[in-house]
Amino acid sequence: MNRGTVDHAPVYPREVARRALELSASALILVHNHPSGDPTPSSADVDMTRQIVEAVRPLRITIHDHLVVGRDGTASFKALGLM
């Protein structure tokens, strides 16, 4: 949904919610990449995911997982116990 710089991509929970509503989605899987190659979620990734989960909860939209893709593999928030 957005393009960022080398070390930051702005994400707005309201925009994620708006796009989900446009698509009549009842659930989402969030995905983004880490250009560094390390798929380990940052504290900013964890915080933003929580904000998105809270933003879409009243709309009854479920976030199933958040995947971070890097050169060294993929990290799943669900598998890591982060959601």
Secondary structure, 3 states (H helix, E strand, C coil): CCCCCCCCCCCCHHHHHHHHHHCCCCEEEEEEECCCCCCCCCHHHHHHHHHHHHHHHHHCCEEEEEEEEECCEEEECCCCCCC
